[in-house]
Amino acid sequence: MDTPTYLAYDYPLLSMFWTMLWIFLWILWFILLFRIIADIFRDDSMNGWGKGGWLAFVILLPFLGVLVYVIARGKSMGGREIAHAREKQQAFDAYVRETAAGDSRPSRAEELGRLAELRAKGDISEEEFLRAKNLVLNDDRPSPPAGTTPTARQ
């Protein structure tokens, strides 16, 4: 029993503070590294060689690469993050509006089916059918995805 036994009270409080601080800084650095890598790929103003150069710099010399990237492109990095968040929010808002409003107009296939029925009954002539068919097919509204109806999407 000549080997000393270290217990929890043998580790000084100040050493524990410094250890926790270094662990926190290490985790913070990894988070910053991953955000920088994501920003490199997200930046549309940079060409492929620029992205490859920054990525190689950040991976091969991580501490220096992260420091230089934050100094050189830190301000625009925040702007790109805000623009990306706004785009995501606008896409979500548009999706919610589209889904909540539904499509009150019948689909093109339904309109063409009704026109075919009217023509089969003799209520409209062949010329009127063709004119109405062209109006339906040249309509500017987007058609619903295949296999869905306006009521099925709600």
Phi and psi in radians as a Rosetta constraint file:
Dihedral C 1 N 2 CA 2 C 2 CIRCULARHARMONIC -1.455 0.35
Dihedral N 2 CA 2 C 2 N 3 CIRCULARHARMONIC -0.282 0.35
Dihedral C 2 N 3 CA 3 C 3 CIRCULARHARMONIC -1.367 0.35
Dihedral N 3 CA 3 C 3 N 4 CIRCULARHARMONIC 2.342 0.35
Dihedral C 3 N 4 CA 4 C 4 CIRCULARHARMONIC -1.256 0.35
Dihedral N 4 CA 4 C 4 N 5 CIRCULARHARMONIC 2.547 0.35
Dihedral C 4 N 5 CA 5 C 5 CIRCULARHARMONIC -1.821 0.35
Dihedral N 5 CA 5 C 5 N 6 CIRCULARHARMONIC 2.182 0.35
Dihedral C 5 N 6 CA 6 C 6 CIRCULARHARMONIC -1.710 0.35
Dihedral N 6 CA 6 C 6 N 7 CIRCULARHARMONIC 2.197 0.35
Dihedral C 6 N 7 CA 7 C 7 CIRCULARHARMONIC -1.901 0.35
Dihedral N 7 CA 7 C 7 N 8 CIRCULARHARMONIC 3.012 0.35
Dihedral C 7 N 8 CA 8 C 8 CIRCULARHARMONIC -1.055 0.35
Dihedral N 8 CA 8 C 8 N 9 CIRCULARHARMONIC -0.601 0.35
Dihedral C 8 N 9 CA 9 C 9 CIRCULARHARMONIC -1.355 0.35
Dihedral N 9 CA 9 C 9 N 10 CIRCULARHARMONIC -0.134 0.35
Dihedral C 9 N 10 CA 10 C 10 CIRCULARHARMONIC -1.416 0.35
Dihedral N 10 CA 10 C 10 N 11 CIRCULARHARMONIC -0.225 0.35
Dihedral C 10 N 11 CA 11 C 11 CIRCULARHARMONIC -1.633 0.35
Dihedral N 11 CA 11 C 11 N 12 CIRCULARHARMONIC 1.974 0.35
Dihedral C 11 N 12 CA 12 C 12 CIRCULARHARMONIC -1.124 0.35
Dihedral N 12 CA 12 C 12 N 13 CIRCULARHARMONIC 2.672 0.35
Dihedral C 12 N 13 CA 13 C 13 CIRCULARHARMONIC -1.095 0.35
Dihedral N 13 CA 13 C 13 N 14 CIRCULARHARMONIC -0.707 0.35
Dihedral C 13 N 14 CA 14 C 14 CIRCULARHARMONIC -1.158 0.35
Dihedral N 14 CA 14 C 14 N 15 CIRCULARHARMONIC -0.638 0.35
Dihedral C 14 N 15 CA 15 C 15 CIRCULARHARMONIC -1.155 0.35
Dihedral N 15 CA 15 C 15 N 16 CIRCULARHARMONIC -0.666 0.35
Dihedral C 15 N 16 CA 16 C 16 CIRCULARHARMONIC -1.136 0.35
Dihedral N 16 CA 16 C 16 N 17 CIRCULARHARMONIC -0.697 0.35
Dihedral C 16 N 17 CA 17 C 17 CIRCULARHARMONIC -1.056 0.35
Dihedral N 17 CA 17 C 17 N 18 CIRCULARHARMONIC -0.834 0.35
Dihedral C 17 N 18 CA 18 C 18 CIRCULARHARMONIC -1.127 0.35
Dihedral N 18 CA 18 C 18 N 19 CIRCULARHARMONIC -0.665 0.35
Dihedral C 18 N 19 CA 19 C 19 CIRCULARHARMONIC -1.103 0.35
Dihedral N 19 CA 19 C 19 N 20 CIRCULARHARMONIC -0.794 0.35
Dihedral C 19 N 20 CA 20 C 20 CIRCULARHARMONIC -1.137 0.35
Dihedral N 20 CA 20 C 20 N 21 CIRCULARHARMONIC -0.646 0.35
Dihedral C 20 N 21 CA 21 C 21 CIRCULARHARMONIC -1.116 0.35
Dihedral N 21 CA 21 C 21 N 22 CIRCULARHARMONIC -0.787 0.35
Dihedral C 21 N 22 CA 22 C 22 CIRCULARHARMONIC -1.144 0.35
Dihedral N 22 CA 22 C 22 N 23 CIRCULARHARMONIC -0.657 0.35
Dihedral C 22 N 23 CA 23 C 23 CIRCULARHARMONIC -1.123 0.35
Dihedral N 23 CA 23 C 23 N 24 CIRCULARHARMONIC -0.760 0.35
Dihedral C 23 N 24 CA 24 C 24 CIRCULARHARMONIC -1.079 0.35
Dihedral N 24 CA 24 C 24 N 25 CIRCULARHARMONIC -0.799 0.35
Dihedral C 24 N 25 CA 25 C 25 CIRCULARHARMONIC -1.128 0.35
Dihedral N 25 CA 25 C 25 N 26 CIRCULARHARMONIC -0.638 0.35
Dihedral C 25 N 26 CA 26 C 26 CIRCULARHARMONIC -1.109 0.35
Dihedral N 26 CA 26 C 26 N 27 CIRCULARHARMONIC -0.796 0.35
Dihedral C 26 N 27 CA 27 C 27 CIRCULARHARMONIC -1.138 0.35
Dihedral N 27 CA 27 C 27 N 28 CIRCULARHARMONIC -0.726 0.35
Dihedral C 27 N 28 CA 28 C 28 CIRCULARHARMONIC -1.060 0.35
Dihedral N 28 CA 28 C 28 N 29 CIRCULARHARMONIC -0.719 0.35
Dihedral C 28 N 29 CA 29 C 29 CIRCULARHARMONIC -1.124 0.35
Dihedral N 29 CA 29 C 29 N 30 CIRCULARHARMONIC -0.708 0.35
Dihedral C 29 N 30 CA 30 C 30 CIRCULARHARMONIC -1.114 0.35
Dihedral N 30 CA 30 C 30 N 31 CIRCULARHARMONIC -0.724 0.35
Dihedral C 30 N 31 CA 31 C 31 CIRCULARHARMONIC -1.075 0.35
Dihedral N 31 CA 31 C 31 N 32 CIRCULARHARMONIC -0.770 0.35
Dihedral C 31 N 32 CA 32 C 32 CIRCULARHARMONIC -1.108 0.35
Dihedral N 32 CA 32 C 32 N 33 CIRCULARHARMONIC -0.705 0.35
Dihedral C 32 N 33 CA 33 C 33 CIRCULARHARMONIC -1.048 0.35
Dihedral N 33 CA 33 C 33 N 34 CIRCULARHARMONIC -0.814 0.35
Dihedral C 33 N 34 CA 34 C 34 CIRCULARHARMONIC -1.191 0.35
Dihedral N 34 CA 34 C 34 N 35 CIRCULARHARMONIC -0.618 0.35
Dihedral C 34 N 35 CA 35 C 35 CIRCULARHARMONIC -1.177 0.35
Dihedral N 35 CA 35 C 35 N 36 CIRCULARHARMONIC -0.634 0.35
Dihedral C 35 N 36 CA 36 C 36 CIRCULARHARMONIC -1.180 0.35
Dihedral N 36 CA 36 C 36 N 37 CIRCULARHARMONIC -0.740 0.35
Dihedral C 36 N 37 CA 37 C 37 CIRCULARHARMONIC -1.086 0.35
Dihedral N 37 CA 37 C 37 N 38 CIRCULARHARMONIC -0.742 0.35
Dihedral C 37 N 38 CA 38 C 38 CIRCULARHARMONIC -1.114 0.35
Dihedral N 38 CA 38 C 38 N 39 CIRCULARHARMONIC -0.677 0.35
Dihedral C 38 N 39 CA 39 C 39 CIRCULARHARMONIC -1.170 0.35
Dihedral N 39 CA 39 C 39 N 40 CIRCULARHARMONIC -0.633 0.35
Dihedral C 39 N 40 CA 40 C 40 CIRCULARHARMONIC -1.055 0.35
Dihedral N 40 CA 40 C 40 N 41 CIRCULARHARMONIC -0.788 0.35
Dihedral C 40 N 41 CA 41 C 41 CIRCULARHARMONIC -1.292 0.35
Dihedral N 41 CA 41 C 41 N 42 CIRCULARHARMONIC -0.487 0.35
Dihedral C 41 N 42 CA 42 C 42 CIRCULARHARMONIC -1.363 0.35
Dihedral N 42 CA 42 C 42 N 43 CIRCULARHARMONIC -0.443 0.35
Dihedral C 42 N 43 CA 43 C 43 CIRCULARHARMONIC -1.218 0.35
Dihedral N 43 CA 43 C 43 N 44 CIRCULARHARMONIC 1.978 0.35
Dihedral C 43 N 44 CA 44 C 44 CIRCULARHARMONIC -1.438 0.35
Dihedral N 44 CA 44 C 44 N 45 CIRCULARHARMONIC -0.301 0.35
Dihedral C 44 N 45 CA 45 C 45 CIRCULARHARMONIC -1.372 0.35
Dihedral N 45 CA 45 C 45 N 46 CIRCULARHARMONIC -0.261 0.35
Dihedral C 45 N 46 CA 46 C 46 CIRCULARHARMONIC -1.675 0.35
Dihedral N 46 CA 46 C 46 N 47 CIRCULARHARMONIC 2.427 0.35
Dihedral C 46 N 47 CA 47 C 47 CIRCULARHARMONIC -1.433 0.35
Dihedral N 47 CA 47 C 47 N 48 CIRCULARHARMONIC 3.134 0.35
Dihedral C 47 N 48 CA 48 C 48 CIRCULARHARMONIC -1.108 0.35
Dihedral N 48 CA 48 C 48 N 49 CIRCULARHARMONIC -0.681 0.35
Dihedral C 48 N 49 CA 49 C 49 CIRCULARHARMONIC -1.170 0.35
Dihedral N 49 CA 49 C 49 N 50 CIRCULARHARMONIC -0.679 0.35
Dihedral C 49 N 50 CA 50 C 50 CIRCULARHARMONIC -1.115 0.35
Dihedral N 50 CA 50 C 50 N 51 CIRCULARHARMONIC -0.768 0.35
Dihedral C 50 N 51 CA 51 C 51 CIRCULARHARMONIC -1.104 0.35
Dihedral N 51 CA 51 C 51 N 52 CIRCULARHARMONIC -0.763 0.35
Dihedral C 51 N 52 CA 52 C 52 CIRCULARHARMONIC -1.113 0.35
Dihedral N 52 CA 52 C 52 N 53 CIRCULARHARMONIC -0.703 0.35
Dihedral C 52 N 53 CA 53 C 53 CIRCULARHARMONIC -1.116 0.35
Dihedral N 53 CA 53 C 53 N 54 CIRCULARHARMONIC -0.832 0.35
Dihedral C 53 N 54 CA 54 C 54 CIRCULARHARMONIC -1.106 0.35
Dihedral N 54 CA 54 C 54 N 55 CIRCULARHARMONIC -0.723 0.35
Dihedral C 54 N 55 CA 55 C 55 CIRCULARHARMONIC -1.109 0.35
Dihedral N 55 CA 55 C 55 N 56 CIRCULARHARMONIC -0.763 0.35
Dihedral C 55 N 56 CA 56 C 56 CIRCULARHARMONIC -1.103 0.35
Dihedral N 56 CA 56 C 56 N 57 CIRCULARHARMONIC -0.723 0.35
Dihedral C 56 N 57 CA 57 C 57 CIRCULARHARMONIC -1.094 0.35
Dihedral N 57 CA 57 C 57 N 58 CIRCULARHARMONIC -0.762 0.35
Dihedral C 57 N 58 CA 58 C 58 CIRCULARHARMONIC -1.244 0.35
Dihedral N 58 CA 58 C 58 N 59 CIRCULARHARMONIC -0.563 0.35
Dihedral C 58 N 59 CA 59 C 59 CIRCULARHARMONIC -1.471 0.35
Dihedral N 59 CA 59 C 59 N 60 CIRCULARHARMONIC -0.725 0.35
Dihedral C 59 N 60 CA 60 C 60 CIRCULARHARMONIC -1.345 0.35
Dihedral N 60 CA 60 C 60 N 61 CIRCULARHARMONIC -0.660 0.35
Dihedral C 60 N 61 CA 61 C 61 CIRCULARHARMONIC -2.143 0.35
Dihedral N 61 CA 61 C 61 N 62 CIRCULARHARMONIC 1.317 0.35
Dihedral C 61 N 62 CA 62 C 62 CIRCULARHARMONIC -1.035 0.35
Dihedral N 62 CA 62 C 62 N 63 CIRCULARHARMONIC -0.858 0.35
Dihedral C 62 N 63 CA 63 C 63 CIRCULARHARMONIC -1.178 0.35
Dihedral N 63 CA 63 C 63 N 64 CIRCULARHARMONIC -0.807 0.35
Dihedral C 63 N 64 CA 64 C 64 CIRCULARHARMONIC -1.170 0.35
Dihedral N 64 CA 64 C 64 N 65 CIRCULARHARMONIC -0.717 0.35
Dihedral C 64 N 65 CA 65 C 65 CIRCULARHARMONIC -1.074 0.35
Dihedral N 65 CA 65 C 65 N 66 CIRCULARHARMONIC -0.774 0.35
Dihedral C 65 N 66 CA 66 C 66 CIRCULARHARMONIC -1.144 0.35
Dihedral N 66 CA 66 C 66 N 67 CIRCULARHARMONIC -0.750 0.35
Dihedral C 66 N 67 CA 67 C 67 CIRCULARHARMONIC -1.104 0.35
Dihedral N 67 CA 67 C 67 N 68 CIRCULARHARMONIC -0.803 0.35
Dihedral C 67 N 68 CA 68 C 68 CIRCULARHARMONIC -1.163 0.35
Dihedral N 68 CA 68 C 68 N 69 CIRCULARHARMONIC -0.699 0.35
Dihedral C 68 N 69 CA 69 C 69 CIRCULARHARMONIC -1.098 0.35
Dihedral N 69 CA 69 C 69 N 70 CIRCULARHARMONIC -0.771 0.35
Dihedral C 69 N 70 CA 70 C 70 CIRCULARHARMONIC -1.131 0.35
Dihedral N 70 CA 70 C 70 N 71 CIRCULARHARMONIC -0.677 0.35
Dihedral C 70 N 71 CA 71 C 71 CIRCULARHARMONIC -1.204 0.35
Dihedral N 71 CA 71 C 71 N 72 CIRCULARHARMONIC -0.778 0.35
Dihedral C 71 N 72 CA 72 C 72 CIRCULARHARMONIC -1.361 0.35
Dihedral N 72 CA 72 C 72 N 73 CIRCULARHARMONIC -0.667 0.35
Dihedral C 72 N 73 CA 73 C 73 CIRCULARHARMONIC -2.242 0.35
Dihedral N 73 CA 73 C 73 N 74 CIRCULARHARMONIC 0.279 0.35
Dihedral C 73 N 74 CA 74 C 74 CIRCULARHARMONIC -1.100 0.35
Dihedral N 74 CA 74 C 74 N 75 CIRCULARHARMONIC -0.729 0.35
Dihedral C 74 N 75 CA 75 C 75 CIRCULARHARMONIC -1.170 0.35
Dihedral N 75 CA 75 C 75 N 76 CIRCULARHARMONIC -0.782 0.35
Dihedral C 75 N 76 CA 76 C 76 CIRCULARHARMONIC -1.243 0.35
Dihedral N 76 CA 76 C 76 N 77 CIRCULARHARMONIC -0.398 0.35
Dihedral C 76 N 77 CA 77 C 77 CIRCULARHARMONIC -1.096 0.35
Dihedral N 77 CA 77 C 77 N 78 CIRCULARHARMONIC -0.744 0.35
Dihedral C 77 N 78 CA 78 C 78 CIRCULARHARMONIC -1.144 0.35
Dihedral N 78 CA 78 C 78 N 79 CIRCULARHARMONIC -0.688 0.35
Dihedral C 78 N 79 CA 79 C 79 CIRCULARHARMONIC -1.106 0.35
Dihedral N 79 CA 79 C 79 N 80 CIRCULARHARMONIC -0.710 0.35
Dihedral C 79 N 80 CA 80 C 80 CIRCULARHARMONIC -1.155 0.35
Dihedral N 80 CA 80 C 80 N 81 CIRCULARHARMONIC -0.644 0.35
Dihedral C 80 N 81 CA 81 C 81 CIRCULARHARMONIC -1.124 0.35
Dihedral N 81 CA 81 C 81 N 82 CIRCULARHARMONIC -0.737 0.35
Dihedral C 81 N 82 CA 82 C 82 CIRCULARHARMONIC -1.159 0.35
Dihedral N 82 CA 82 C 82 N 83 CIRCULARHARMONIC -0.757 0.35
Dihedral C 82 N 83 CA 83 C 83 CIRCULARHARMONIC -1.090 0.35
Dihedral N 83 CA 83 C 83 N 84 CIRCULARHARMONIC -0.694 0.35
Dihedral C 83 N 84 CA 84 C 84 CIRCULARHARMONIC -1.132 0.35
Dihedral N 84 CA 84 C 84 N 85 CIRCULARHARMONIC -0.734 0.35
Dihedral C 84 N 85 CA 85 C 85 CIRCULARHARMONIC -1.122 0.35
Dihedral N 85 CA 85 C 85 N 86 CIRCULARHARMONIC -0.688 0.35
Dihedral C 85 N 86 CA 86 C 86 CIRCULARHARMONIC -1.132 0.35
Dihedral N 86 CA 86 C 86 N 87 CIRCULARHARMONIC -0.745 0.35
Dihedral C 86 N 87 CA 87 C 87 CIRCULARHARMONIC -1.061 0.35
Dihedral N 87 CA 87 C 87 N 88 CIRCULARHARMONIC -0.762 0.35
Dihedral C 87 N 88 CA 88 C 88 CIRCULARHARMONIC -1.102 0.35
Dihedral N 88 CA 88 C 88 N 89 CIRCULARHARMONIC -0.713 0.35
Dihedral C 88 N 89 CA 89 C 89 CIRCULARHARMONIC -1.158 0.35
Dihedral N 89 CA 89 C 89 N 90 CIRCULARHARMONIC -0.731 0.35
Dihedral C 89 N 90 CA 90 C 90 CIRCULARHARMONIC -1.130 0.35
Dihedral N 90 CA 90 C 90 N 91 CIRCULARHARMONIC -0.708 0.35
Dihedral C 90 N 91 CA 91 C 91 CIRCULARHARMONIC -1.124 0.35
Dihedral N 91 CA 91 C 91 N 92 CIRCULARHARMONIC -0.705 0.35
Dihedral C 91 N 92 CA 92 C 92 CIRCULARHARMONIC -1.145 0.35
Dihedral N 92 CA 92 C 92 N 93 CIRCULARHARMONIC -0.772 0.35
Dihedral C 92 N 93 CA 93 C 93 CIRCULARHARMONIC -1.073 0.35
Dihedral N 93 CA 93 C 93 N 94 CIRCULARHARMONIC -0.731 0.35
Dihedral C 93 N 94 CA 94 C 94 CIRCULARHARMONIC -1.114 0.35
Dihedral N 94 CA 94 C 94 N 95 CIRCULARHARMONIC -0.715 0.35
Dihedral C 94 N 95 CA 95 C 95 CIRCULARHARMONIC -1.100 0.35
Dihedral N 95 CA 95 C 95 N 96 CIRCULARHARMONIC -0.756 0.35
Dihedral C 95 N 96 CA 96 C 96 CIRCULARHARMONIC -1.129 0.35
Dihedral N 96 CA 96 C 96 N 97 CIRCULARHARMONIC -0.763 0.35
Dihedral C 96 N 97 CA 97 C 97 CIRCULARHARMONIC -1.065 0.35
Dihedral N 97 CA 97 C 97 N 98 CIRCULARHARMONIC -0.782 0.35
Dihedral C 97 N 98 CA 98 C 98 CIRCULARHARMONIC -1.129 0.35
Dihedral N 98 CA 98 C 98 N 99 CIRCULARHARMONIC -0.728 0.35
Dihedral C 98 N 99 CA 99 C 99 CIRCULARHARMONIC -1.247 0.35
Dihedral N 99 CA 99 C 99 N 100 CIRCULARHARMONIC -0.714 0.35
Dihedral C 99 N 100 CA 100 C 100 CIRCULARHARMONIC -1.219 0.35
Dihedral N 100 CA 100 C 100 N 101 CIRCULARHARMONIC -0.672 0.35
Dihedral C 100 N 101 CA 101 C 101 CIRCULARHARMONIC -1.286 0.35
Dihedral N 101 CA 101 C 101 N 102 CIRCULARHARMONIC -0.565 0.35
Dihedral C 101 N 102 CA 102 C 102 CIRCULARHARMONIC 1.203 0.35
Dihedral N 102 CA 102 C 102 N 103 CIRCULARHARMONIC -3.033 0.35
Dihedral C 102 N 103 CA 103 C 103 CIRCULARHARMONIC -2.104 0.35
Dihedral N 103 CA 103 C 103 N 104 CIRCULARHARMONIC 1.807 0.35
Dihedral C 103 N 104 CA 104 C 104 CIRCULARHARMONIC -1.314 0.35
Dihedral N 104 CA 104 C 104 N 105 CIRCULARHARMONIC -0.360 0.35
Dihedral C 104 N 105 CA 105 C 105 CIRCULARHARMONIC -1.513 0.35
Dihedral N 105 CA 105 C 105 N 106 CIRCULARHARMONIC 2.558 0.35
Dihedral C 105 N 106 CA 106 C 106 CIRCULARHARMONIC -1.196 0.35
Dihedral N 106 CA 106 C 106 N 107 CIRCULARHARMONIC 2.753 0.35
Dihedral C 106 N 107 CA 107 C 107 CIRCULARHARMONIC -1.251 0.35
Dihedral N 107 CA 107 C 107 N 108 CIRCULARHARMONIC 2.912 0.35
Dihedral C 107 N 108 CA 108 C 108 CIRCULARHARMONIC -1.090 0.35
Dihedral N 108 CA 108 C 108 N 109 CIRCULARHARMONIC -0.684 0.35
Dihedral C 108 N 109 CA 109 C 109 CIRCULARHARMONIC -1.108 0.35
Dihedral N 109 CA 109 C 109 N 110 CIRCULARHARMONIC -0.706 0.35
Dihedral C 109 N 110 CA 110 C 110 CIRCULARHARMONIC -1.136 0.35
Dihedral N 110 CA 110 C 110 N 111 CIRCULARHARMONIC -0.731 0.35
Dihedral C 110 N 111 CA 111 C 111 CIRCULARHARMONIC -1.111 0.35
Dihedral N 111 CA 111 C 111 N 112 CIRCULARHARMONIC -0.742 0.35
Dihedral C 111 N 112 CA 112 C 112 CIRCULARHARMONIC -1.137 0.35
Dihedral N 112 CA 112 C 112 N 113 CIRCULARHARMONIC -0.635 0.35
Dihedral C 112 N 113 CA 113 C 113 CIRCULARHARMONIC -1.112 0.35
Dihedral N 113 CA 113 C 113 N 114 CIRCULARHARMONIC -0.730 0.35
Dihedral C 113 N 114 CA 114 C 114 CIRCULARHARMONIC -1.145 0.35
Dihedral N 114 CA 114 C 114 N 115 CIRCULARHARMONIC -0.692 0.35
Dihedral C 114 N 115 CA 115 C 115 CIRCULARHARMONIC -1.114 0.35
Dihedral N 115 CA 115 C 115 N 116 CIRCULARHARMONIC -0.706 0.35
Dihedral C 115 N 116 CA 116 C 116 CIRCULARHARMONIC -1.117 0.35
Dihedral N 116 CA 116 C 116 N 117 CIRCULARHARMONIC -0.666 0.35
Dihedral C 116 N 117 CA 117 C 117 CIRCULARHARMONIC -1.125 0.35
Dihedral N 117 CA 117 C 117 N 118 CIRCULARHARMONIC -0.771 0.35
Dihedral C 117 N 118 CA 118 C 118 CIRCULARHARMONIC -1.080 0.35
Dihedral N 118 CA 118 C 118 N 119 CIRCULARHARMONIC -0.683 0.35
Dihedral C 118 N 119 CA 119 C 119 CIRCULARHARMONIC -1.195 0.35
Dihedral N 119 CA 119 C 119 N 120 CIRCULARHARMONIC -0.690 0.35
Dihedral C 119 N 120 CA 120 C 120 CIRCULARHARMONIC -1.152 0.35
Dihedral N 120 CA 120 C 120 N 121 CIRCULARHARMONIC -0.616 0.35
Dihedral C 120 N 121 CA 121 C 121 CIRCULARHARMONIC -1.320 0.35
Dihedral N 121 CA 121 C 121 N 122 CIRCULARHARMONIC -0.333 0.35
Dihedral C 121 N 122 CA 122 C 122 CIRCULARHARMONIC 1.598 0.35
Dihedral N 122 CA 122 C 122 N 123 CIRCULARHARMONIC 0.184 0.35
Dihedral C 122 N 123 CA 123 C 123 CIRCULARHARMONIC -1.280 0.35
Dihedral N 123 CA 123 C 123 N 124 CIRCULARHARMONIC -0.495 0.35
Dihedral C 123 N 124 CA 124 C 124 CIRCULARHARMONIC -2.233 0.35
Dihedral N 124 CA 124 C 124 N 125 CIRCULARHARMONIC 2.696 0.35
Dihedral C 124 N 125 CA 125 C 125 CIRCULARHARMONIC -1.460 0.35
Dihedral N 125 CA 125 C 125 N 126 CIRCULARHARMONIC 2.999 0.35
Dihedral C 125 N 126 CA 126 C 126 CIRCULARHARMONIC -1.102 0.35
Dihedral N 126 CA 126 C 126 N 127 CIRCULARHARMONIC -0.665 0.35
Dihedral C 126 N 127 CA 127 C 127 CIRCULARHARMONIC -1.162 0.35
Dihedral N 127 CA 127 C 127 N 128 CIRCULARHARMONIC -0.743 0.35
Dihedral C 127 N 128 CA 128 C 128 CIRCULARHARMONIC -1.132 0.35
Dihedral N 128 CA 128 C 128 N 129 CIRCULARHARMONIC -0.667 0.35
Dihedral C 128 N 129 CA 129 C 129 CIRCULARHARMONIC -1.061 0.35
Dihedral N 129 CA 129 C 129 N 130 CIRCULARHARMONIC -0.827 0.35
Dihedral C 129 N 130 CA 130 C 130 CIRCULARHARMONIC -1.128 0.35
Dihedral N 130 CA 130 C 130 N 131 CIRCULARHARMONIC -0.690 0.35
Dihedral C 130 N 131 CA 131 C 131 CIRCULARHARMONIC -1.133 0.35
Dihedral N 131 CA 131 C 131 N 132 CIRCULARHARMONIC -0.788 0.35
Dihedral C 131 N 132 CA 132 C 132 CIRCULARHARMONIC -1.162 0.35
Dihedral N 132 CA 132 C 132 N 133 CIRCULARHARMONIC -0.658 0.35
Dihedral C 132 N 133 CA 133 C 133 CIRCULARHARMONIC -1.084 0.35
Dihedral N 133 CA 133 C 133 N 134 CIRCULARHARMONIC -0.759 0.35
Dihedral C 133 N 134 CA 134 C 134 CIRCULARHARMONIC -1.101 0.35
Dihedral N 134 CA 134 C 134 N 135 CIRCULARHARMONIC -0.662 0.35
Dihedral C 134 N 135 CA 135 C 135 CIRCULARHARMONIC -1.107 0.35
Dihedral N 135 CA 135 C 135 N 136 CIRCULARHARMONIC -0.745 0.35
Dihedral C 135 N 136 CA 136 C 136 CIRCULARHARMONIC -1.159 0.35
Dihedral N 136 CA 136 C 136 N 137 CIRCULARHARMONIC -0.781 0.35
Dihedral C 136 N 137 CA 137 C 137 CIRCULARHARMONIC -1.271 0.35
Dihedral N 137 CA 137 C 137 N 138 CIRCULARHARMONIC -0.444 0.35
Dihedral C 137 N 138 CA 138 C 138 CIRCULARHARMONIC -1.670 0.35
Dihedral N 138 CA 138 C 138 N 139 CIRCULARHARMONIC 0.172 0.35
Dihedral C 138 N 139 CA 139 C 139 CIRCULARHARMONIC -1.139 0.35
Dihedral N 139 CA 139 C 139 N 140 CIRCULARHARMONIC 2.497 0.35
Dihedral C 139 N 140 CA 140 C 140 CIRCULARHARMONIC -1.460 0.35
Dihedral N 140 CA 140 C 140 N 141 CIRCULARHARMONIC -0.163 0.35
Dihedral C 140 N 141 CA 141 C 141 CIRCULARHARMONIC -1.249 0.35
Dihedral N 141 CA 141 C 141 N 142 CIRCULARHARMONIC 2.631 0.35
Dihedral C 141 N 142 CA 142 C 142 CIRCULARHARMONIC -1.284 0.35
Dihedral N 142 CA 142 C 142 N 143 CIRCULARHARMONIC 2.465 0.35
Dihedral C 142 N 143 CA 143 C 143 CIRCULARHARMONIC -1.459 0.35
Dihedral N 143 CA 143 C 143 N 144 CIRCULARHARMONIC 2.579 0.35
Dihedral C 143 N 144 CA 144 C 144 CIRCULARHARMONIC -1.163 0.35
Dihedral N 144 CA 144 C 144 N 145 CIRCULARHARMONIC 2.727 0.35
Dihedral C 144 N 145 CA 145 C 145 CIRCULARHARMONIC -1.016 0.35
Dihedral N 145 CA 145 C 145 N 146 CIRCULARHARMONIC 2.685 0.35
Dihedral C 145 N 146 CA 146 C 146 CIRCULARHARMONIC -1.045 0.35
Dihedral N 146 CA 146 C 146 N 147 CIRCULARHARMONIC 2.372 0.35
Dihedral C 146 N 147 CA 147 C 147 CIRCULARHARMONIC 1.493 0.35
Dihedral N 147 CA 147 C 147 N 148 CIRCULARHARMONIC 0.042 0.35
Dihedral C 147 N 148 CA 148 C 148 CIRCULARHARMONIC -2.039 0.35
Dihedral N 148 CA 148 C 148 N 149 CIRCULARHARMONIC 2.676 0.35
Dihedral C 148 N 149 CA 149 C 149 CIRCULARHARMONIC -2.082 0.35
Dihedral N 149 CA 149 C 149 N 150 CIRCULARHARMONIC 2.856 0.35
Dihedral C 149 N 150 CA 150 C 150 CIRCULARHARMONIC -1.025 0.35
Dihedral N 150 CA 150 C 150 N 151 CIRCULARHARMONIC -0.626 0.35
Dihedral C 150 N 151 CA 151 C 151 CIRCULARHARMONIC -1.349 0.35
Dihedral N 151 CA 151 C 151 N 152 CIRCULARHARMONIC -0.438 0.35
Dihedral C 151 N 152 CA 152 C 152 CIRCULARHARMONIC -1.272 0.35
Dihedral N 152 CA 152 C 152 N 153 CIRCULARHARMONIC -0.396 0.35
Dihedral C 152 N 153 CA 153 C 153 CIRCULARHARMONIC -1.398 0.35
Dihedral N 153 CA 153 C 153 N 154 CIRCULARHARMONIC -0.256 0.35
